[in-house]
């Protein structure tokens, strides 16, 4: 009996595991229409390309028992995939690429604009200061030796005030007795070579290691007879030069602008020397601040005084930097004085001279205080020497008196 029941119940229990599970009933929302079932599913945050790949992967990896799904659902999926739009390239990406290309082009243009003033030397004015002064006769000899044409336009200025030379490339060079050279339409390296290698032989107290340069731009205007300053750009009137082939007026204007421009690098040299002077004198002031007056040396204070006097003399006496108008322009046209004043105003020459003189006044006050302290220190030292000598003299006198008293006592 048991064997017969075991034979009947065993296959029945095993068949329970093989029976397919009933298909789940699809959940439907209220008022769902047939059109809504055909709408494509949205996967937010996923691109259309990735979505198509996922759908292809789902179709390829579908299980074999997918045939058990209702036929209506499969038809809805096929219709939805057929209505989905094909993947296309992003317009925003293309737009960004276009903007990037345009920016690169603009950067290239900006770089070209920055390099243009360096390469286009024909529209630049360069000035360089390499010495305290120039021997103008030696300057003329050097320029003649190097085949420069002196005073080519017949300005007839005194060569002790300015020497005008013109090279092969029609660049104008103006040499001033203050140790400054100004060049129009001359490359910077050529000007530096001329000033530091050739004209330096005519220099008095050269300072090539402290040279200063100034650069401006100029624009020729063929429609004007006069010139003027437009910001930091010199607008050079060349009408007479273009129509009558007469360069005299243009050269006179260049001399006037060059005279004003020559003061700027000269001032820059003095300003740098003043900064070095203040840095070197700071140690002496620190001694006073820390109460270490005994470390002040009379020789160092005298050296500081001499340096300060030399700087102030270079600014106010040994050059024409502080002159309102150079002597060579007194008998010339009024336009030249106007050009000279215009470029001096643009370069803030008067303000810089005033500030530098104020700094020198302040430095003189400091040096005067240091001199008084050193003099007081020397006075105290002399007083102690005098006291020491008086003490020695008193001791010798006491010794003499003591000997006389002893001799009298012995005689008695």
SESEMAR-16784 format. One record per residue (C-alpha): residue number from 1; residue in three letters; chain; x, y, z. Coordinates in pm, 1 decimal. Layout:
residues N
num; residuo; cadena; xx; yy; zz
NUM; ALA; A; X; Y; Z .
...
This chain:
residues 412
num; residuo; cadena; xx; yy; zz
1; UNK; A; 0.0; 0.0; 0.0 .
2; UNK; A; 279.3; 239.4; 91.4 .
3; UNK; A; 465.1; 166.6; -224.6 .
4; UNK; A; 162.2; 238.5; -436.0 .
5; UNK; A; 99.4; 573.0; -259.2 .
6; UNK; A; 466.2; 666.0; -294.7 .
7; UNK; A; 446.8; 593.9; -664.0 .
8; UNK; A; 142.7; 817.2; -703.4 .
9; UNK; A; 236.2; 1114.1; -483.4 .
10; UNK; A; 601.6; 1142.6; -585.5 .
11; UNK; A; 547.2; 1240.1; -949.7 .
12; UNK; A; 264.2; 1470.1; -845.4 .
13; UNK; A; 486.6; 1668.9; -604.8 .
14; UNK; A; 764.3; 1687.3; -857.4 .
15; UNK; A; 525.5; 1828.1; -1115.3 .
16; UNK; A; 444.2; 2125.9; -892.8 .
17; UNK; A; 795.8; 2271.8; -957.7 .
18; UNK; A; 767.8; 2238.5; -1332.5 .
19; UNK; A; 435.8; 2412.1; -1373.0 .
20; UNK; A; 491.3; 2763.1; -1519.9 .
21; UNK; A; 394.9; 3053.2; -1299.1 .
22; UNK; A; 86.0; 3236.7; -1410.5 .
23; UNK; A; 152.1; 3545.8; -1609.4 .
24; UNK; A; 105.7; 3863.6; -1403.3 .
25; UNK; A; -186.8; 4077.2; -1496.2 .
26; UNK; A; -84.0; 4408.9; -1642.2 .
27; UNK; A; -162.0; 4709.2; -1423.2 .
28; UNK; A; -363.7; 4975.8; -1594.8 .
29; UNK; A; -415.3; 5333.3; -1489.3 .
30; UNK; A; -755.4; 5488.0; -1493.8 .
31; UNK; A; -868.0; 5646.0; -1820.5 .
32; UNK; A; -569.2; 5511.3; -2012.6 .
33; UNK; A; -622.4; 5544.6; -2382.3 .
34; UNK; A; -472.0; 5344.1; -2662.0 .
35; UNK; A; -276.7; 5647.7; -2785.3 .
36; UNK; A; -98.3; 5686.2; -2451.4 .
37; UNK; A; 25.6; 5329.6; -2471.8 .
38; UNK; A; 210.4; 5410.3; -2793.7 .
39; UNK; A; 407.4; 5705.1; -2646.8 .
40; UNK; A; 783.5; 5642.5; -2605.2 .
41; UNK; A; 923.0; 5594.2; -2259.6 .
42; UNK; A; 1147.9; 5873.6; -2124.8 .
43; UNK; A; 1475.3; 5803.5; -1947.8 .
44; UNK; A; 1567.1; 6135.4; -1789.2 .
45; UNK; A; 1933.2; 6207.1; -1751.2 .
46; UNK; A; 2036.6; 5968.2; -2031.0 .
47; UNK; A; 2130.6; 6075.7; -2380.2 .
48; UNK; A; 1941.5; 5955.5; -2684.5 .
49; UNK; A; 2244.4; 5760.9; -2809.2 .
50; UNK; A; 2276.6; 5575.1; -2481.1 .
51; UNK; A; 1906.0; 5509.2; -2476.9 .
52; UNK; A; 1914.2; 5350.4; -2822.3 .
53; UNK; A; 2206.6; 5132.1; -2719.4 .
54; UNK; A; 2023.3; 5018.6; -2407.8 .
55; UNK; A; 1716.1; 4927.7; -2612.3 .
56; UNK; A; 1926.9; 4734.0; -2861.5 .
57; UNK; A; 2094.5; 4549.5; -2576.4 .
58; UNK; A; 1759.2; 4470.4; -2421.2 .
59; UNK; A; 1630.9; 4333.9; -2749.7 .
60; UNK; A; 1939.8; 4118.2; -2803.2 .
61; UNK; A; 1950.7; 3986.1; -2443.8 .
62; UNK; A; 1583.0; 3920.7; -2411.0 .
63; UNK; A; 1512.4; 3580.8; -2253.6 .
64; UNK; A; 1378.6; 3299.2; -2457.1 .
65; UNK; A; 1056.0; 3294.5; -2265.8 .
66; UNK; A; 972.0; 3644.9; -2387.4 .
67; UNK; A; 739.1; 3483.0; -2631.3 .
68; UNK; A; 506.7; 3425.5; -2340.6 .
69; UNK; A; 439.7; 3799.5; -2315.9 .
70; UNK; A; 120.5; 3928.4; -2462.6 .
71; UNK; A; 133.0; 4002.2; -2830.8 .
72; UNK; A; -17.3; 4345.9; -2779.0 .
73; UNK; A; 273.4; 4463.8; -2561.9 .
74; UNK; A; 528.5; 4357.1; -2822.7 .
75; UNK; A; 338.5; 4540.6; -3093.8 .
76; UNK; A; 329.0; 4855.5; -2877.3 .
77; UNK; A; 708.5; 4842.2; -2823.4 .
78; UNK; A; 772.0; 4802.3; -3194.9 .
79; UNK; A; 546.5; 5092.4; -3282.3 .
80; UNK; A; 710.5; 5313.5; -3015.2 .
81; UNK; A; 1062.3; 5235.1; -3137.9 .
82; UNK; A; 959.0; 5303.6; -3497.2 .
83; UNK; A; 817.2; 5645.1; -3402.4 .
84; UNK; A; 1125.9; 5749.8; -3205.1 .
85; UNK; A; 1338.6; 6006.3; -3387.5 .
86; UNK; A; 1688.2; 5905.1; -3501.0 .
87; UNK; A; 1992.3; 6025.1; -3305.1 .
88; UNK; A; 2158.7; 6338.9; -3443.0 .
89; UNK; A; 2462.9; 6540.4; -3348.4 .
90; UNK; A; 2426.4; 6807.1; -3081.5 .
91; UNK; A; 2390.0; 7160.5; -3216.8 .
92; UNK; A; 2525.4; 7306.8; -2894.4 .
93; UNK; A; 2847.8; 7113.5; -2937.9 .
94; UNK; A; 2888.3; 7246.4; -3289.0 .
95; UNK; A; 2822.2; 7598.6; -3164.0 .
96; UNK; A; 3084.2; 7563.7; -2890.7 .
97; UNK; A; 3334.9; 7442.7; -3142.7 .
98; UNK; A; 3262.1; 7743.7; -3356.9 .
99; UNK; A; 3305.5; 7980.4; -3062.2 .
100; UNK; A; 3630.5; 7812.2; -2968.2 .
101; UNK; A; 3761.8; 7855.1; -3317.6 .
102; UNK; A; 3664.4; 8219.2; -3320.1 .
103; UNK; A; 3830.7; 8279.3; -2984.6 .
104; UNK; A; 4150.9; 8122.5; -3107.9 .
105; UNK; A; 4141.6; 8347.8; -3410.3 .
106; UNK; A; 4085.1; 8649.7; -3188.1 .
107; UNK; A; 4376.0; 8545.5; -2967.8 .
108; UNK; A; 4596.7; 8520.6; -3269.8 .
109; UNK; A; 4490.2; 8867.9; -3374.5 .
110; UNK; A; 4562.2; 9003.1; -3026.8 .
111; UNK; A; 4907.0; 8846.5; -3029.9 .
112; UNK; A; 4976.6; 9003.3; -3363.8 .
113; UNK; A; 4862.1; 9340.2; -3230.5 .
114; UNK; A; 5097.0; 9307.0; -2933.4 .
115; UNK; A; 5391.5; 9219.2; -3149.1 .
116; UNK; A; 5323.9; 9488.1; -3407.5 .
117; UNK; A; 5473.1; 9781.1; -3208.0 .
118; UNK; A; 5793.4; 9580.5; -3162.1 .
119; UNK; A; 5833.1; 9492.4; -3528.9 .
120; UNK; A; 5700.9; 9811.9; -3688.4 .
121; UNK; A; 5988.1; 10033.1; -3577.5 .
122; UNK; A; 5906.9; 10287.5; -3850.0 .
123; UNK; A; 5628.9; 10427.8; -3627.7 .
124; UNK; A; 5818.5; 10441.2; -3299.6 .
125; UNK; A; 6023.0; 10701.9; -3111.7 .
126; UNK; A; 6290.4; 10555.7; -2883.3 .
127; UNK; A; 6504.8; 10745.4; -2635.8 .
128; UNK; A; 6793.2; 10610.6; -2428.6 .
129; UNK; A; 7012.4; 10767.9; -2159.9 .
130; UNK; A; 7359.3; 10617.4; -2114.8 .
131; UNK; A; 7568.7; 10893.6; -1951.4 .
132; UNK; A; 7557.9; 11209.8; -1745.9 .
133; UNK; A; 7672.2; 11415.8; -2044.1 .
134; UNK; A; 7809.7; 11394.4; -2399.2 .
135; UNK; A; 8104.0; 11571.8; -2554.3 .
136; UNK; A; 7921.4; 11705.2; -2859.8 .
137; UNK; A; 8234.6; 11752.0; -3071.1 .
138; UNK; A; 8333.6; 11391.0; -3014.1 .
139; UNK; A; 7976.6; 11288.0; -3097.0 .
140; UNK; A; 7997.1; 11458.9; -3435.9 .
141; UNK; A; 8329.3; 11292.5; -3511.6 .
142; UNK; A; 8190.7; 10949.5; -3426.9 .
143; UNK; A; 7879.3; 10998.0; -3641.3 .
144; UNK; A; 8084.3; 11119.3; -3938.0 .
145; UNK; A; 8316.0; 10822.4; -3903.6 .
146; UNK; A; 8015.1; 10588.0; -3929.0 .
147; UNK; A; 7890.2; 10765.5; -4245.1 .
148; UNK; A; 7592.8; 10943.5; -4087.9 .
149; UNK; A; 7471.2; 11259.2; -4258.3 .
150; UNK; A; 7477.1; 11549.6; -4012.8 .
151; UNK; A; 7207.9; 11819.5; -4022.6 .
152; UNK; A; 7062.7; 11691.9; -4353.0 .
153; UNK; A; 6769.9; 11938.1; -4354.6 .
154; UNK; A; 6962.8; 12253.8; -4266.9 .
155; UNK; A; 6805.3; 12332.5; -3930.3 .
156; UNK; A; 7121.1; 12528.6; -3834.6 .
157; UNK; A; 7082.3; 12454.3; -3465.4 .
158; UNK; A; 7387.2; 12496.9; -3244.6 .
159; UNK; A; 7558.4; 12153.4; -3232.2 .
160; UNK; A; 7630.1; 12208.1; -2863.7 .
161; UNK; A; 7254.4; 12185.3; -2803.8 .
162; UNK; A; 7156.1; 11902.6; -3039.4 .
163; UNK; A; 7317.6; 11699.3; -3317.5 .
164; UNK; A; 7088.0; 11568.8; -3592.2 .
165; UNK; A; 7200.7; 11269.4; -3798.8 .
166; UNK; A; 7024.3; 11055.0; -4058.0 .
167; UNK; A; 7110.6; 10698.2; -4147.3 .
168; UNK; A; 7072.4; 10487.2; -4458.8 .
169; UNK; A; 6714.4; 10384.1; -4374.9 .
170; UNK; A; 6610.6; 10752.7; -4337.7 .
171; UNK; A; 6583.1; 10719.2; -3961.7 .
172; UNK; A; 6644.9; 11042.6; -3770.2 .
173; UNK; A; 6881.2; 11041.5; -3471.6 .
174; UNK; A; 6907.9; 11331.9; -3225.7 .
175; UNK; A; 7189.6; 11341.7; -2970.3 .
176; UNK; A; 7157.7; 11577.5; -2671.8 .
177; UNK; A; 7434.4; 11692.9; -2435.2 .
178; UNK; A; 7246.5; 11547.4; -2135.2 .
179; UNK; A; 7368.3; 11199.6; -2234.3 .
180; UNK; A; 7046.1; 11104.0; -2414.4 .
181; UNK; A; 6987.5; 10982.2; -2770.2 .
182; UNK; A; 6643.6; 10998.1; -2938.3 .
183; UNK; A; 6574.4; 10806.1; -3261.5 .
184; UNK; A; 6277.2; 10812.9; -3499.1 .
185; UNK; A; 6207.5; 10507.6; -3718.0 .
186; UNK; A; 6516.9; 10326.0; -3595.3 .
187; UNK; A; 6511.6; 9969.2; -3454.8 .
188; UNK; A; 6557.1; 9946.3; -3080.7 .
189; UNK; A; 6855.2; 9712.5; -3097.9 .
190; UNK; A; 7028.7; 9938.6; -3351.6 .
191; UNK; A; 6978.4; 10241.8; -3126.6 .
192; UNK; A; 7105.7; 10055.1; -2821.7 .
193; UNK; A; 7413.9; 9938.8; -3011.5 .
194; UNK; A; 7485.4; 10291.0; -3136.9 .
195; UNK; A; 7448.4; 10444.8; -2791.0 .
196; UNK; A; 7627.8; 10180.6; -2583.8 .
197; UNK; A; 7902.9; 10079.7; -2827.5 .
198; UNK; A; 7980.5; 10384.8; -3042.1 .
199; UNK; A; 7862.5; 10706.0; -2876.6 .
200; UNK; A; 7972.1; 10585.0; -2534.9 .
201; UNK; A; 8326.5; 10688.2; -2629.0 .
202; UNK; A; 8210.3; 11050.2; -2622.4 .
203; UNK; A; 8032.5; 11010.0; -2287.3 .
204; UNK; A; 8126.2; 11176.8; -1961.3 .
205; UNK; A; 8055.0; 10961.7; -1654.3 .
206; UNK; A; 7880.1; 10681.2; -1846.8 .
207; UNK; A; 7634.9; 10448.3; -1670.7 .
208; UNK; A; 7560.7; 10173.1; -1920.9 .
209; UNK; A; 7462.4; 9937.4; -1638.3 .
210; UNK; A; 7191.8; 10188.1; -1538.1 .
211; UNK; A; 7064.4; 10290.7; -1879.9 .
212; UNK; A; 6699.0; 10385.1; -1918.2 .
213; UNK; A; 6478.8; 10379.3; -2228.2 .
214; UNK; A; 6148.5; 10543.6; -2322.1 .
215; UNK; A; 5930.2; 10457.0; -2619.1 .
216; UNK; A; 5640.8; 10639.8; -2785.3 .
217; UNK; A; 5450.1; 10599.6; -3108.9 .
218; UNK; A; 5394.8; 10855.0; -3383.5 .
219; UNK; A; 5154.1; 10872.8; -3675.7 .
220; UNK; A; 5226.6; 11084.7; -3985.3 .
221; UNK; A; 4933.9; 11300.7; -4099.7 .
222; UNK; A; 4965.5; 11419.8; -4459.2 .
223; UNK; A; 4668.6; 11657.1; -4426.9 .
224; UNK; A; 4815.8; 11880.5; -4152.7 .
225; UNK; A; 5094.0; 12135.4; -4138.8 .
226; UNK; A; 5119.3; 12129.4; -3758.8 .
227; UNK; A; 5166.1; 11846.9; -3512.9 .
228; UNK; A; 5009.2; 11762.8; -3178.8 .
229; UNK; A; 4986.5; 11497.3; -2907.6 .
230; UNK; A; 4692.5; 11258.2; -2907.3 .
231; UNK; A; 4720.4; 11081.6; -2573.7 .
232; UNK; A; 5066.4; 10926.3; -2578.5 .
233; UNK; A; 5086.0; 10921.8; -2958.6 .
234; UNK; A; 5259.1; 11196.8; -3157.0 .
235; UNK; A; 5058.9; 11301.6; -3463.7 .
236; UNK; A; 5322.7; 11441.6; -3699.0 .
237; UNK; A; 5205.0; 11685.2; -3963.6 .
238; UNK; A; 5385.0; 11604.3; -4291.8 .
239; UNK; A; 5184.2; 11803.0; -4545.6 .
240; UNK; A; 5475.7; 12022.7; -4655.5 .
241; UNK; A; 5700.0; 11719.9; -4680.0 .
242; UNK; A; 5455.8; 11533.5; -4905.3 .
243; UNK; A; 5355.4; 11825.1; -5128.9 .
244; UNK; A; 5670.4; 12039.2; -5149.1 .
245; UNK; A; 5923.9; 11768.9; -5057.2 .
246; UNK; A; 6044.0; 11999.6; -4780.1 .
247; UNK; A; 6132.9; 11815.3; -4459.7 .
248; UNK; A; 6246.1; 12119.8; -4260.6 .
249; UNK; A; 5917.3; 12173.0; -4074.2 .
250; UNK; A; 5888.0; 11801.9; -4000.9 .
251; UNK; A; 6244.9; 11788.8; -3868.9 .
252; UNK; A; 6191.1; 12094.4; -3648.1 .
253; UNK; A; 5883.4; 11930.9; -3499.1 .
254; UNK; A; 6082.4; 11611.9; -3438.0 .
255; UNK; A; 6354.9; 11810.5; -3260.5 .
256; UNK; A; 6098.4; 11978.5; -3034.4 .
257; UNK; A; 5929.3; 11650.1; -2942.6 .
258; UNK; A; 6267.0; 11480.1; -2899.7 .
259; UNK; A; 6387.5; 11752.7; -2661.7 .
260; UNK; A; 6089.7; 11692.2; -2436.3 .
261; UNK; A; 6116.3; 11315.9; -2463.6 .
262; UNK; A; 6489.7; 11318.9; -2382.8 .
263; UNK; A; 6413.3; 11443.5; -2032.0 .
264; UNK; A; 6210.9; 11134.6; -1938.2 .
265; UNK; A; 6487.7; 10867.1; -1940.1 .
266; UNK; A; 6725.3; 11116.8; -1778.2 .
267; UNK; A; 6477.1; 11163.5; -1496.8 .
268; UNK; A; 6428.6; 10786.9; -1474.5 .
269; UNK; A; 6802.9; 10740.9; -1414.4 .
270; UNK; A; 6800.3; 10999.0; -1135.1 .
271; UNK; A; 6487.0; 10845.2; -984.7 .
272; UNK; A; 6650.2; 10502.6; -972.3 .
273; UNK; A; 6964.6; 10651.1; -818.3 .
274; UNK; A; 6750.4; 10823.7; -557.3 .
275; UNK; A; 6583.7; 10492.0; -473.4 .
276; UNK; A; 6924.4; 10326.4; -433.0 .
277; UNK; A; 7038.8; 10615.9; -214.7 .
278; UNK; A; 6739.6; 10582.5; 18.1 .
279; UNK; A; 6789.4; 10206.4; 41.9 .
280; UNK; A; 7157.2; 10247.9; 133.9 .
281; UNK; A; 7087.7; 10522.4; 388.4 .
282; UNK; A; 6827.6; 10314.5; 567.7 .
283; UNK; A; 7093.0; 10138.8; 778.0 .
284; UNK; A; 7207.8; 10467.1; 929.4 .
285; UNK; A; 6851.0; 10560.4; 1015.3 .
286; UNK; A; 6798.7; 10217.8; 1172.5 .
287; UNK; A; 7097.4; 10282.1; 1399.3 .
288; UNK; A; 6937.1; 10603.1; 1520.9 .
289; UNK; A; 6601.2; 10432.8; 1569.0 .
290; UNK; A; 6759.8; 10154.8; 1774.5 .
291; UNK; A; 6961.3; 10394.1; 1989.7 .
292; UNK; A; 7293.9; 10284.8; 1840.5 .
293; UNK; A; 7433.3; 10628.9; 1765.1 .
294; UNK; A; 7782.6; 10507.9; 1844.1 .
295; UNK; A; 7776.6; 10296.6; 1524.2 .
296; UNK; A; 7739.8; 10604.2; 1305.2 .
297; UNK; A; 8059.3; 10674.0; 1117.1 .
298; UNK; A; 8159.1; 11021.5; 1015.1 .
299; UNK; A; 8294.2; 10894.9; 681.3 .
300; UNK; A; 7965.4; 10724.8; 588.7 .
301; UNK; A; 7765.2; 11036.7; 673.3 .
302; UNK; A; 7998.7; 11251.9; 461.4 .
303; UNK; A; 7963.5; 11002.9; 175.6 .
304; UNK; A; 7583.8; 11019.7; 198.8 .
305; UNK; A; 7601.2; 11398.0; 189.6 .
306; UNK; A; 7822.9; 11395.5; -118.5 .
307; UNK; A; 7594.4; 11152.4; -304.4 .
308; UNK; A; 7290.9; 11363.6; -226.3 .
309; UNK; A; 7458.5; 11682.8; -341.3 .
310; UNK; A; 7564.6; 11513.5; -664.8 .
311; UNK; A; 7212.7; 11388.0; -740.9 .
312; UNK; A; 7057.4; 11724.8; -672.5 .
313; UNK; A; 7316.6; 11900.8; -885.6 .
314; UNK; A; 7254.3; 11664.1; -1176.9 .
315; UNK; A; 6885.7; 11743.4; -1156.6 .
316; UNK; A; 6896.2; 12119.2; -1114.8 .
317; UNK; A; 7236.3; 12247.6; -1232.3 .
318; UNK; A; 7430.6; 12019.6; -1466.3 .
319; UNK; A; 7155.3; 11961.8; -1724.1 .
320; UNK; A; 6859.9; 12141.5; -1879.8 .
321; UNK; A; 6599.7; 11903.0; -1739.4 .
322; UNK; A; 6440.3; 12168.7; -1521.2 .
323; UNK; A; 6444.9; 12438.5; -1790.9 .
324; UNK; A; 6103.4; 12558.1; -1899.4 .
325; UNK; A; 6233.0; 12589.4; -2256.3 .
326; UNK; A; 6574.6; 12499.0; -2401.1 .
327; UNK; A; 6786.0; 12789.5; -2522.1 .
328; UNK; A; 6778.5; 12669.0; -2883.3 .
329; UNK; A; 6402.0; 12733.2; -2902.6 .
330; UNK; A; 6408.9; 13097.3; -2791.7 .
331; UNK; A; 6451.7; 13236.2; -3142.3 .
332; UNK; A; 6241.7; 12970.8; -3318.4 .
333; UNK; A; 5873.3; 12949.6; -3401.3 .
334; UNK; A; 5611.2; 12935.1; -3128.9 .
335; UNK; A; 5494.9; 12593.0; -3249.7 .
336; UNK; A; 5815.2; 12432.2; -3129.7 .
337; UNK; A; 5759.5; 12559.6; -2777.8 .
338; UNK; A; 5406.3; 12423.1; -2792.4 .
339; UNK; A; 5530.8; 12080.2; -2902.7 .
340; UNK; A; 5789.8; 12078.4; -2627.1 .
341; UNK; A; 5530.3; 12164.1; -2362.7 .
342; UNK; A; 5278.2; 11910.6; -2494.0 .
343; UNK; A; 5508.2; 11610.4; -2469.5 .
344; UNK; A; 5642.8; 11731.1; -2133.9 .
345; UNK; A; 5287.1; 11741.9; -2001.4 .
346; UNK; A; 5209.0; 11392.5; -2128.9 .
347; UNK; A; 5521.7; 11250.8; -1964.8 .
348; UNK; A; 5456.1; 11439.8; -1634.9 .
349; UNK; A; 5801.9; 11593.9; -1640.6 .
350; UNK; A; 5728.5; 11886.8; -1409.8 .
351; UNK; A; 5544.9; 11670.6; -1156.4 .
352; UNK; A; 5828.4; 11418.7; -1150.1 .
353; UNK; A; 6086.2; 11694.2; -1102.9 .
354; UNK; A; 5884.0; 11839.7; -816.7 .
355; UNK; A; 5846.2; 11500.7; -646.0 .
356; UNK; A; 6217.5; 11427.3; -686.3 .
357; UNK; A; 6315.7; 11763.0; -535.9 .
358; UNK; A; 6082.9; 11701.3; -241.1 .
359; UNK; A; 6250.8; 11365.6; -183.7 .
360; UNK; A; 6588.1; 11534.8; -192.1 .
361; UNK; A; 6467.9; 11793.6; 62.6 .
362; UNK; A; 6356.7; 11512.8; 290.5 .
363; UNK; A; 6690.5; 11336.5; 243.1 .
364; UNK; A; 6876.2; 11659.4; 329.5 .
365; UNK; A; 6682.4; 11683.3; 654.9 .
366; UNK; A; 6783.7; 11328.5; 744.7 .
367; UNK; A; 7146.3; 11391.9; 654.2 .
368; UNK; A; 7145.8; 11715.6; 856.6 .
369; UNK; A; 7023.4; 11527.2; 1161.8 .
370; UNK; A; 7288.1; 11258.8; 1113.5 .
371; UNK; A; 7558.3; 11523.2; 1073.2 .
372; UNK; A; 7450.9; 11692.8; 1395.2 .
373; UNK; A; 7457.6; 11361.9; 1579.0 .
374; UNK; A; 7801.7; 11278.8; 1442.3 .
375; UNK; A; 7925.5; 11628.6; 1530.8 .
376; UNK; A; 7781.5; 11592.8; 1879.6 .
377; UNK; A; 7946.6; 11254.6; 1910.4 .
378; UNK; A; 8279.7; 11403.0; 1802.8 .
379; UNK; A; 8229.4; 11690.6; 2047.1 .
380; UNK; A; 8173.2; 11450.0; 2335.5 .
381; UNK; A; 8482.8; 11255.5; 2237.0 .
382; UNK; A; 8691.4; 11574.9; 2231.6 .
383; UNK; A; 8552.6; 11678.3; 2570.1 .
384; UNK; A; 8657.0; 11347.5; 2721.3 .
385; UNK; A; 9003.8; 11383.9; 2568.7 .
386; UNK; A; 9037.0; 11731.7; 2719.1 .
387; UNK; A; 8918.3; 11605.4; 3058.6 .
388; UNK; A; 9172.2; 11322.6; 3039.9 .
389; UNK; A; 9455.4; 11564.4; 2954.2 .
390; UNK; A; 9356.5; 11800.1; 3237.2 .
391; UNK; A; 9352.8; 11506.1; 3476.6 .
392; UNK; A; 9703.6; 11406.1; 3370.9 .
393; UNK; A; 9823.3; 11764.7; 3409.9 .
394; UNK; A; 9672.7; 11783.4; 3759.4 .
395; UNK; A; 9845.5; 11460.4; 3854.9 .
396; UNK; A; 10181.1; 11591.4; 3736.7 .
397; UNK; A; 10126.4; 11914.5; 3931.3 .
398; UNK; A; 10038.1; 11722.5; 4247.1 .
399; UNK; A; 10349.3; 11513.1; 4202.8 .
400; UNK; A; 10561.2; 11828.3; 4177.5 .
401; UNK; A; 10403.1; 11981.8; 4488.0 .
402; UNK; A; 10449.3; 11659.9; 4678.9 .
403; UNK; A; 10819.0; 11647.9; 4588.3 .
404; UNK; A; 10872.1; 12007.4; 4698.6 .
405; UNK; A; 10706.1; 11944.0; 5031.9 .
406; UNK; A; 10913.3; 11633.3; 5085.2 .
407; UNK; A; 11237.2; 11816.8; 5005.6 .
408; UNK; A; 11153.6; 12099.9; 5249.8 .
409; UNK; A; 11066.6; 11850.6; 5524.7 .
410; UNK; A; 11394.9; 11669.8; 5475.8 .
411; UNK; A; 11595.3; 11995.4; 5482.1 .
412; UNK; A; 11442.2; 12092.6; 5815.6 .
